[in-house]
Amino acid sequence: MADASVEAFLADLSVQRRASPHTVAAYRRDLVRLVALAADGDPVALKPPQLRRGLMALHAQDLAPRSIARTLSAWRSYYAWLARRGAIELNPADGLRAPKRPRSLPKALGIDQAAALLDVPATTAEDDPLLVRDAAMFELFYSSGLRLAELVSLDWPGGLDLDAGEVTVTGKRRKTRTVPVGDKAQIALRAWLELRPRFAVEGSVALFLGRHGTRLMPRQIEYRLAQWAQRQGVGVHVHPHMLRHSFASHVLQSSGDLRAVQEMLGHASIAATQIYTHLDFQHLAKVYDSAHPRAKNK
C-alpha cells in the first residue's frame, strides 16, 4: 500500500496541477519504488545515501538511464512538495544525479545510399509533375542540410536565390543563416519552379505546394520521402532529418571542417556538431576493418 503522503501528493498532482491520468500513473509507479526503499514504508524519513543506493539498484537491474532519470525526477518533485508544506526541511533528492544517458548517434545514409535515393531519371516526372517537386525538396534537404521546419517555411520568391546558389532560412531561436545549394539541387529546383504555377492559386506563397495549391505540411513531406525511398530501393526507412544527418556526415568526411559544418547546420554550439565526428570515425573504422589484414579474424 502506498504511503499516505504519496497519495496526497498524487491527488494534488491530479486535481491542482491537472496532470493527465497517464502522468499520474507514471508518478505512482516511480513513487512505489521510493516507498519500497523505506524499511518502515515511510519515504519521508529517507536520506540521500538511501536514495542513492536505490538509484544504483535500479541501474543494476538494467533499467534504462532515461527511466532512472524520470524516476529521480518524480522523487525530487515529491520531496519538493513535502518541503513546501513544511514536512521536511531539505529535499534529499536535490543533490542526486541519474546515470548519464548514452548519446545515440544519428542515423545517416551512406554516400551510395544517398545517390540511390536522389539519382532519378528526369523522365520519371512526365507521369506525375509532383515527382519533380519531391525531387527538388529532397535534393535541397540533402544539399543544404535543412531542418524539416525550415524547408516547410520556405516561400517563393523568398529565401531561395538560385542565381547565387544559396538559400536563407530561419532556424531555431529565430536565427537566420545562409547556406549553399548544390548544382544538382539547383537543377531540380529550377525544374519545379517551371511547374509550380500549375499548382499555385491566388495567395500561394509557399515554395513547395500541394496538389491544391496549399503549403505542404511536415507529415506530408515525411510520407512522401518514405514512399520515395521505398520506390528507389534504398533498403532503409528514410526520414527528413536523416537527410540532414547525411549532409553533415558527408561534408565532414570530405572536408574535415567541423566549424563550417556547424555554421551550415545552424548549431549554436560546436558541441552539438561534434556528434558527426563519431559518424566520421565509424566510416573510417569500417574501412579499416574491411581493408587491414590484421583488423579482425577472417
N, C-alpha and C positions, 0 to 999 in steps of 0.2 A: 504494500500500500504506500502511496506517495506521501511525503511529509505535508503537514497542513500548510506550512509557509509556501511550499512549492505550488500547492493547489490554489492558494490565494494569489500568487504571482501569475499563474496561468489564467486565472479568472480576470485579473487586471489586464493582462495582455489581450484577452479576447474582447472584453467589454470597453475598457477605457481607450486602449490603443487600436481597437477594431482590427486586430490581426485576423487573417483568414484561418479557417479550420485547419488547413494544411500546415500553416506556420505554427499554430498552437500544438498540433500533433508532433511536429518535429522538435519543438522545445521540450515537450513532455518526454520524448524518447531520450533526449540528451540529459535531462534532469533526473531521470530514473537512474542513469549511470552515476550521477552525483550522489544520490541518496544511498546507493549501494556501497559507496566508499566509506560511509559513516557506520561505525560498529553499532551505534545505538539508533541508526536510521535518522539522525538529526544532522542535516548538512550545514546548519547554521554554525556549528562549532568547528567545522573543518578548517585546517590551517594550510598555508601554501605548500609545505612539504608533502602533505597528504594528497593535495590536488595534483602536484607534480608527479607523484607516483601513479596516480590514476591515469594521467595522460600517457605516461610511459607504458602502463599496462595496455592501454588501447593501441599504442604503437606496436607492442609486442604481439597483439592479436591481428596484426596486418590490416588494421583499419586504415583507410586511405587518408593521407595528410589533409585533404580537403574536409573530410568528415570530422577529423580530430579538431581542425580549426573551427568548424561550425559548433562542435560540442563545447569547446572552450568559450566561444562567443556567448553561447546560451548560459554557461555558468557565470560568466562575467556580468551578463545582464541581470541575472537573478540576484547576485550579491549586490549589485548597484541598487537594485530595487529595495533590498533589505537595508542598505545604508541610508537611503533617502527616508526611510521610516524609523531610523534610529535603532534598529535591531542589532546592527554591528557598527563598529567604528571605521574599519578599513575593509576594502574589498580584497579578499585573499587571492583572487584570480588576476588582479591587475598586473603583477609582475611576471606572469607566466607567458610562455611563448609556445605555440604549436610547432611541430616539426615542419621544416621548410618543404614546400611542395616542389617536387622535381619539375623543372621547366620543360615542357614538351616542345620539341622542335616543330615549327610549322611545316606542313607538307608542301613540297614543291614538285613540279613536273621536271623530269629530265629534259635536256635540250631536244633530244629526238622526239620525246612525247609532245613537247610544245610545238615542234614542227609538224607532227602528225595532226595535232589539233587545228592548226591555223592554215596549213597549206591546202587550200580548197580551190579547185579549178574555177575560173570565172564563169564558165558555162553553167555551173550549178545554180546560178542566180536567175537564169532565164525563166524557170518554172515558178519561182516564188521570190519577188523582189525583197521580201523581208529577210531573206537569207543574206542579201547584200548589207542590210542594216546590221544583222547579227555579226557578220564578218568584221564590219567596221568597229562594232563595240568590243569584240574580243581582241582584235588587233590593238586597239587603243589601251585596253586593260593591260595587256602584256607589254606593249611598247613603252608605256609611261608609268606603270606601277600604281595606278589609281585605286582608291578605295571605291567600293560599290556606291556609296552615297555621293561621292564626288562625280562619278560618271553619270549617275541618275540626274544630278542637278545641272549638268551642262546645258547651256542654251545656245541657240543659233539665231542671229550671229551673237557671239559671246566670247567665251574664253579660248576658243579654238582658232589658231592662226596657222593655216596650212602653208601660207607663203613663207612664214618664218620657221615653220616646222616645230611648233610648240603649242602647249595647252596650259592655260592658267586655271587653277581650281582653288576652291576654298575648303580647307580641311578642318580638322579638329581645332577647337578653341578659336574658330574664325580666322585661322591663319592661312594666308594666301601664298601659293607657291607656283612657279612656272617650271614645267619640265619638258624635255624634248619629246617629239613624236617621230618615231622611226619611219623610214621610207615606205615600208610595206603598209604600215598603218595609214600613212598619208594617202596612198593609192586607194585603200579600202574606204577611207572616209570620203574622198572625192567621188567615188562611185556611189556611195549612199546619198551624198548631197545632191546628186543629179536626180535621184529617185524620190527624195524627201518631199518635194512639192506634191507628189501624188497623194500623200497621206495627210499633209498639213491642212488644217481648217483655220478659219479666222481666229486669231488669237493664239495659234500654236507657236510657242517659243522654244520648246524643248528640242535639243539636238536629236535625240532618239525618240521617235514617235511610235505608238502602237498602230494597229490597223485602223482605229477610229480617230486618229489624229491627236490622241492624248499622250502625255508623258508616260514612258514606261516606268513601272514600279519595280522595286528591288526583287520581289518574289517572281515577277515575270522574267526578269533577266536571269535569275538563278535557274529557273526551269528551262529556259532556252539554252543556257550554257550546258546544263546536264544532258539535255537531249542532243545537243550538237556534239558533245564529247562522245556520247554513246554511238552516234552515227559515224563519227570519224574513227571509231575503233581504238580509242586511247587506252582502254582497259582499266581505268580507274574513274571513280566519281570525281568530277571536276566542279569546284565551286568558285565564285568570283575571287575570293581572297587568295585562292591557290594561284591564280594568275599573278597577283601582286607579289606573293612569296617567290614565285618562279622568276619574275622580273628581277627582284633583289638578289636572289641567289646567283642567277646567271651573269648579271652585271658585275657582281663582286668576284665571281670566279674569273672573269675575263680581265678585270681592271685592278682588283685588289684595293680599290679606293673606298674605304669604309665611310669616310666623311662625305664623299659625293653621293653615295647611296643613301646616307642619312638625309641629305638635303632633298634628294628626289622623292624619297618616301614621305617627307614631311614630319619626321620624328623630332620631337622636342629635345630628346636626349639621345646621345650616341649609344647609350646602354641598350636602348630598345632595338637598335640596328645590329648590335653585336651578335644577336642570335644567329644571324646569317653567316657569321664566321664559322659556326658549328656545322651549318649546312655545307659550307665550302670544304671543311675538313672531312665530312662524310664522303664527299665526292673523291677527295684525294685518297681516303682510306680504301675505297672500293677499287680505285686504280691500282693502289699498292697491292691489295690482296690478290687481284687478278693477274698482276704482272711480275711481282717479285717472287723468285723461285723459293725463297725461304719464308714467305709470309705466312703460309699455313700448309698443313698436310694435304697433299693432293689425293 
